[in-house]
Amino acid sequence: MTKQIKYFLQNYKMVLHLLFGTSHFGVNNKLWSESGSIFASKGFKKITCLIKNYKMIKVRAFSGFIPLNDAIDLFPGHAKIHNYKKINTDTIKPKKIKLSKAKL
């Protein structure tokens, strides 16, 4: 639960933007964006679609908008229903790339 609160406090502008469908506030987690959002909704629809927008936030989180391990921490119920597992990043080692010297 503390991870969820911490994430919301860090990204409250983006969360409010996705939840209420604002046009410029919260786009890219900024206070105001010059470009409009494709997720914007107008009028009374902003309030009536809160449940649908919350469900879409969960779907977007698990489809790559944020790292999978963070999405599992934020929405553990959704992860359990859809059988998502955490990725063990300790076993992933970066490959060493051998660079050759370029001749000038």
LUMZALUM-336682 format. One record per residue: residue number from 0; residue in three letters; chain; y, z, x of N, C-alpha, C, O in turn. Coordinates in Angstrom, 1 decimal, padded with zeros to 4 digits. Example, Ala and Ser with C-alpha at 12.3 -4.5 7.8 and 13.67 -1.06 7.14 Angstrom:
<pts>
    k    r  c     n_y     n_z     n_x    ca_y    ca_z    ca_x     c_y     c_z     c_x     o_y     o_z     o_x
    0  ALA  A  -005.7   007.8   013.2  -004.5   007.8   012.3  -003.3   007.8   013.2  -003.3   008.5   014.2
    1  SER  A  -002.2   007.1   012.8  -001.1   007.1   013.7   000.0   007.9   012.9   001.1   008.0   013.4
</pts>
This chain:
<pts>
    k    r  c     n_y     n_z     n_x    ca_y    ca_z    ca_x     c_y     c_z     c_x     o_y     o_z     o_x
    0  MET  A  -001.2   000.0   000.8   000.0   000.0   000.0   001.3   000.0   000.9   002.3  -000.6   000.5
    1  THR  A   001.2   000.7   002.0   002.4   000.7   002.9   002.7  -000.7   003.5   003.8  -001.0   003.7
    2  LYS  A   001.6  -001.4   003.7   001.8  -002.8   004.3   002.5  -003.7   003.2   003.4  -004.5   003.6
    3  GLN  A   002.2  -003.5   001.9   002.8  -004.2   000.9   004.3  -003.9   000.8   005.1  -004.8   000.6
    4  ILE  A   004.6  -002.6   000.8   006.0  -002.2   000.7   006.8  -002.7   001.9   007.9  -003.2   001.8
    5  LYS  A   006.2  -002.6   003.1   006.9  -003.1   004.4   007.2  -004.6   004.3   008.2  -005.0   004.7
    6  TYR  A   006.2  -005.3   003.8   006.3  -006.8   003.7   007.4  -007.1   002.7   008.3  -008.0   003.0
    7  PHE  A   007.5  -006.4   001.6   008.5  -006.7   000.6   009.9  -006.4   001.1   010.8  -007.2   000.9
    8  LEU  A   010.0  -005.3   001.8   011.3  -004.9   002.4   011.8  -005.9   003.4   013.0  -006.2   003.5
    9  GLN  A   010.9  -006.5   004.2   011.3  -007.5   005.2   011.6  -008.8   004.6   012.4  -009.6   005.1
   10  ASN  A   010.9  -009.2   003.5   011.0  -010.5   002.9   011.5  -010.5   001.4   011.0  -011.3   000.6
   11  TYR  A   012.3  -009.5   001.0   012.6  -009.3  -000.4   013.3  -010.5  -001.0   013.2  -010.9  -002.1
   12  LYS  A   014.1  -011.2  -000.1   014.9  -012.4  -000.7   013.9  -013.5  -001.0   014.0  -014.1  -002.1
   13  MET  A   012.9  -013.8  -000.2   011.9  -014.8  -000.5   011.1  -014.4  -001.7   010.8  -015.3  -002.5
   14  VAL  A   010.7  -013.2  -001.8   009.8  -012.7  -002.9   010.6  -012.8  -004.2   010.0  -013.3  -005.2
   15  LEU  A   011.8  -012.4  -004.2   012.6  -012.6  -005.4   012.9  -014.0  -005.8   012.9  -014.4  -007.0
   16  HIS  A   013.0  -014.9  -004.8   013.2  -016.3  -005.0   012.0  -016.9  -005.7   012.1  -017.6  -006.7
   17  LEU  A   010.8  -016.6  -005.2   009.6  -017.1  -005.7   009.2  -016.5  -007.1   008.7  -017.2  -007.9
   18  LEU  A   009.6  -015.3  -007.3   009.3  -014.6  -008.5   010.2  -015.0  -009.7   009.7  -015.3  -010.8
   19  PHE  A   011.5  -015.1  -009.4   012.4  -015.5  -010.5   012.8  -017.0  -010.4   013.5  -017.4  -011.3
   20  GLY  A   012.4  -017.7  -009.5   012.7  -019.2  -009.4   014.2  -019.5  -009.2   014.7  -020.3  -009.9
   21  THR  A   014.8  -018.8  -008.3   016.2  -019.0  -008.0   016.4  -020.3  -007.3   015.5  -020.8  -006.6
   22  SER  A   017.6  -020.9  -007.5   017.9  -022.2  -006.9   018.3  -022.2  -005.4   017.8  -023.0  -004.6
   23  HIS  A   019.1  -021.2  -005.0   019.6  -021.1  -003.6   019.4  -019.8  -003.0   019.2  -019.8  -001.7
   24  PHE  A   019.3  -018.7  -003.7   019.1  -017.4  -003.1   017.6  -017.2  -002.7   016.7  -017.5  -003.5
   25  GLY  A   017.4  -016.8  -001.5   016.1  -016.5  -001.0   015.3  -017.6  -000.4   014.2  -017.5   000.0
   26  VAL  A   015.8  -018.8  -000.5   015.1  -020.0   000.1   015.0  -019.8   001.6   016.0  -019.6   002.2
   27  ASN  A   013.8  -019.9   002.1   013.6  -019.6   003.6   014.0  -018.2   004.0   014.4  -018.0   005.1
   28  ASN  A   013.9  -017.3   003.0   014.3  -015.9   003.3   015.7  -015.7   003.7   016.0  -014.8   004.5
   29  LYS  A   016.6  -016.6   003.3   018.0  -016.5   003.6   018.8  -016.0   002.4   018.3  -016.2   001.2
   30  LEU  A   020.0  -015.5   002.6   020.8  -015.0   001.5   021.2  -016.2   000.6   021.2  -016.1  -000.6
   31  TRP  A   021.6  -017.3   001.2   022.0  -018.5   000.5   021.7  -019.7   001.2   021.9  -019.8   002.5
   32  SER  A   021.1  -020.7   000.6   020.7  -021.9   001.2   021.5  -023.1   000.6   021.7  -023.1  -000.6
   33  GLU  A   022.0  -024.0   001.5   022.7  -025.1   001.0   021.9  -026.1   000.1   022.3  -026.6  -000.8
   34  SER  A   020.6  -026.2   000.5   019.7  -027.1  -000.2   019.0  -026.3  -001.3   018.7  -025.2  -001.2
   35  GLY  A   018.9  -027.0  -002.4   018.2  -026.4  -003.6   016.7  -026.3  -003.4   016.1  -026.9  -002.5
   36  SER  A   016.0  -025.4  -004.1   014.6  -025.2  -004.0   013.8  -026.0  -005.0   014.3  -026.3  -006.1
   37  ILE  A   012.6  -026.4  -004.6   011.8  -027.1  -005.5   011.1  -026.2  -006.5   010.5  -026.6  -007.5
   38  PHE  A   011.1  -024.9  -006.2   010.5  -023.9  -007.0   011.5  -023.3  -008.1   011.1  -022.3  -008.7
   39  ALA  A   012.7  -023.8  -008.1   013.7  -023.3  -009.0   013.4  -023.5  -010.5   012.9  -024.6  -010.9
   40  SER  A   013.7  -022.6  -011.3   013.6  -022.7  -012.8   014.9  -022.3  -013.4   015.7  -021.6  -012.8
   41  LYS  A   015.2  -022.8  -014.6   016.5  -022.6  -015.2   016.4  -021.8  -016.5   015.4  -021.9  -017.2
   42  GLY  A   017.5  -021.1  -016.8   017.6  -020.4  -018.1   016.6  -019.3  -018.4   016.2  -018.6  -017.5
   43  PHE  A   016.2  -019.3  -019.6   015.3  -018.2  -020.1   013.9  -018.3  -019.5   013.1  -017.4  -019.4
   44  LYS  A   013.6  -019.5  -018.9   012.3  -019.7  -018.3   012.1  -018.8  -017.1   010.9  -018.4  -016.7
   45  LYS  A   013.2  -018.4  -016.4   013.1  -017.5  -015.3   012.4  -016.2  -015.7   011.6  -015.6  -014.9
   46  ILE  A   012.7  -015.6  -016.8   012.2  -014.4  -017.2   010.8  -014.5  -017.9   009.9  -013.7  -017.6
   47  THR  A   010.6  -015.6  -018.6   009.3  -015.7  -019.3   008.1  -016.1  -018.4   007.0  -015.9  -018.8
   48  CYS  A   008.4  -016.6  -017.2   007.4  -017.1  -016.3   007.1  -016.1  -015.2   006.5  -016.5  -014.2
   49  LEU  A   007.5  -014.8  -015.3   007.3  -013.9  -014.3   005.8  -013.7  -013.9   005.4  -013.7  -012.7
   50  ILE  A   004.9  -013.6  -014.9   003.5  -013.4  -014.6   002.9  -014.6  -013.9   002.1  -014.5  -013.0
   51  LYS  A   003.3  -015.8  -014.4   002.8  -017.1  -013.8   003.3  -017.2  -012.4   002.5  -017.6  -011.5
   52  ASN  A   004.5  -016.8  -012.1   005.1  -016.9  -010.8   004.4  -015.9  -009.9   004.2  -016.3  -008.7
   53  TYR  A   004.1  -014.7  -010.4   003.4  -013.7  -009.5   002.0  -014.3  -009.1   001.6  -014.1  -008.0
   54  LYS  A   001.3  -014.9  -010.1   000.0  -015.4  -009.8   000.2  -016.6  -008.7  -000.7  -016.7  -007.9
   55  MET  A   001.2  -017.4  -008.8   001.4  -018.5  -007.9   001.8  -017.9  -006.5   001.4  -018.6  -005.5
   56  ILE  A   002.4  -016.8  -006.4   002.7  -016.2  -005.1   001.4  -015.8  -004.4   001.3  -016.1  -003.2
   57  LYS  A   000.4  -015.3  -005.2  -000.9  -015.0  -004.6  -001.6  -016.2  -004.1  -002.2  -016.2  -003.1
   58  VAL  A  -001.6  -017.3  -005.0  -002.2  -018.5  -004.6  -001.6  -019.1  -003.3  -002.3  -019.6  -002.4
   59  ARG  A  -000.3  -019.1  -003.3   000.4  -019.7  -002.1   000.1  -018.9  -000.9   000.0  -019.4   000.2
   60  ALA  A   000.0  -017.6  -001.0  -000.3  -016.7   000.1  -001.6  -017.1   000.7  -001.8  -017.1   002.0
   61  PHE  A  -002.6  -017.3  -000.1  -003.9  -017.6   000.4  -004.1  -019.1   000.8  -005.2  -019.5   001.3
   62  SER  A  -003.2  -020.0   000.4  -003.3  -021.4   000.8  -002.5  -021.7   002.1  -002.3  -022.9   002.3
   63  GLY  A  -002.1  -020.7   002.8  -001.5  -021.0   004.1  -000.1  -020.7   004.3   000.5  -021.0   005.4
   64  PHE  A   000.6  -020.2   003.3   002.0  -019.9   003.4   002.3  -018.8   004.4   003.3  -018.7   005.1
   65  ILE  A   001.3  -017.8   004.4   001.4  -016.7   005.4   000.0  -016.6   006.0  -001.0  -017.1   005.4
   66  PRO  A  -000.2  -016.0   007.2  -001.5  -015.8   007.8  -002.5  -015.2   006.8  -002.1  -014.3   006.1
   67  LEU  A  -003.8  -015.6   006.9  -004.8  -015.1   006.0  -005.0  -013.6   006.0  -005.1  -013.0   005.0
   68  ASN  A  -005.0  -013.0   007.2  -005.2  -011.6   007.3  -004.0  -010.8   006.6  -004.3  -009.8   006.0
   69  ASP  A  -002.8  -011.3   006.7  -001.7  -010.7   006.0  -001.8  -010.9   004.5  -001.6  -009.9   003.7
   70  ALA  A  -002.3  -012.0   004.0  -002.5  -012.2   002.6  -003.6  -011.3   002.1  -003.4  -010.8   001.0
   71  ILE  A  -004.6  -011.1   002.8  -005.7  -010.2   002.4  -005.2  -008.7   002.3  -005.5  -008.0   001.4
   72  ASP  A  -004.3  -008.3   003.2  -003.7  -007.0   003.2  -002.7  -006.8   002.0  -002.7  -005.8   001.4
   73  LEU  A  -002.0  -007.9   001.7  -001.0  -007.8   000.6  -001.7  -007.9  -000.8  -001.2  -007.2  -001.7
   74  PHE  A  -002.7  -008.7  -000.9  -003.4  -008.9  -002.2  -004.9  -008.6  -002.1  -005.7  -009.6  -002.2
   75  PRO  A  -005.3  -007.4  -001.9  -006.8  -007.1  -001.7  -007.6  -007.4  -002.9  -008.8  -007.8  -002.7
   76  GLY  A  -007.1  -007.2  -004.1  -007.9  -007.5  -005.3  -008.2  -009.0  -005.4  -009.3  -009.4  -005.7
   77  HIS  A  -007.2  -009.9  -005.1  -007.4  -011.3  -005.2  -008.4  -011.8  -004.1  -009.2  -012.6  -004.3
   78  ALA  A  -008.3  -011.1  -002.9  -009.2  -011.5  -001.8  -010.6  -011.1  -002.2  -011.5  -011.9  -001.9
   79  LYS  A  -010.8  -010.0  -002.8  -012.2  -009.6  -003.2  -012.8  -010.4  -004.3  -013.9  -010.8  -004.2
   80  ILE  A  -012.0  -010.8  -005.3  -012.4  -011.7  -006.3  -012.9  -013.0  -005.8  -013.9  -013.6  -006.2
   81  HIS  A  -012.1  -013.6  -004.9  -012.3  -014.9  -004.4  -013.1  -015.0  -003.1  -013.2  -016.0  -002.4
   82  ASN  A  -013.6  -013.8  -002.6  -014.4  -013.7  -001.5  -013.8  -014.1  -000.2  -014.4  -014.8   000.6
   83  TYR  A  -012.5  -013.8   000.1  -011.9  -014.1   001.3  -012.2  -013.0   002.3  -012.3  -011.8   002.0
   84  LYS  A  -012.5  -013.4   003.6  -012.8  -012.4   004.6  -011.7  -012.5   005.7  -011.2  -013.6   006.0
   85  LYS  A  -011.5  -011.4   006.4  -010.5  -011.4   007.5  -011.1  -012.1   008.7  -012.3  -012.2   008.9
   86  ILE  A  -010.2  -012.7   009.4  -010.5  -013.5   010.6  -010.4  -012.5   011.8  -009.4  -011.9   012.0
   87  ASN  A  -011.4  -012.5   012.6  -011.4  -011.6   013.8  -010.7  -012.4   014.9  -011.3  -013.3   015.5
   88  THR  A  -009.5  -012.0   015.2  -008.7  -012.8   016.2  -009.0  -012.3   017.6  -008.6  -012.9   018.6
   89  ASP  A  -009.8  -011.2   017.8  -010.2  -010.7   019.1  -011.1  -011.7   019.8  -011.1  -011.8   021.1
   90  THR  A  -012.0  -012.4   019.1  -013.0  -013.2   019.7  -012.4  -014.6   020.0  -013.1  -015.4   020.7
   91  ILE  A  -011.3  -015.0   019.5  -010.7  -016.3   019.7  -009.9  -016.2   021.0  -009.0  -015.5   021.2
   92  LYS  A  -010.4  -017.1   022.0  -009.7  -017.1   023.3  -009.1  -018.5   023.4  -009.7  -019.5   023.1
   93  PRO  A  -007.9  -018.6   023.9  -007.2  -019.9   024.1  -007.9  -020.6   025.3  -008.3  -020.0   026.3
   94  LYS  A  -008.0  -021.9   025.1  -008.7  -022.7   026.2  -007.7  -022.9   027.3  -006.5  -023.1   027.1
   95  LYS  A  -008.2  -022.9   028.5  -007.4  -023.2   029.7  -007.3  -024.7   029.8  -008.3  -025.4   029.9
   96  ILE  A  -006.1  -025.2   030.0  -005.8  -026.6   030.1  -005.5  -026.8   031.6  -004.6  -026.2   032.2
   97  LYS  A  -006.2  -027.8   032.2  -005.9  -028.1   033.6  -004.9  -029.2   033.6  -005.2  -030.3   033.1
   98  LEU  A  -003.8  -028.9   034.2  -002.7  -029.9   034.3  -002.8  -030.6   035.7  -002.9  -030.0   036.7
   99  SER  A  -002.7  -031.9   035.6  -002.6  -032.7   036.9  -001.2  -033.0   037.2  -000.3  -033.1   036.4
  100  LYS  A  -000.9  -033.0   038.5   000.4  -033.3   039.0   000.8  -034.8   038.8   000.0  -035.7   039.2
  101  ALA  A   001.9  -035.0   038.2   002.3  -036.4   037.9   002.9  -036.9   039.2   003.7  -036.3   039.9
  102  LYS  A   002.6  -038.2   039.5   003.2  -038.9   040.6   004.5  -039.6   040.2   004.5  -040.3   039.2
  103  LEU  A   005.5  -039.4   041.0   006.8  -040.0   040.7   007.0  -041.2   041.6   008.0  -041.8   041.4
</pts>
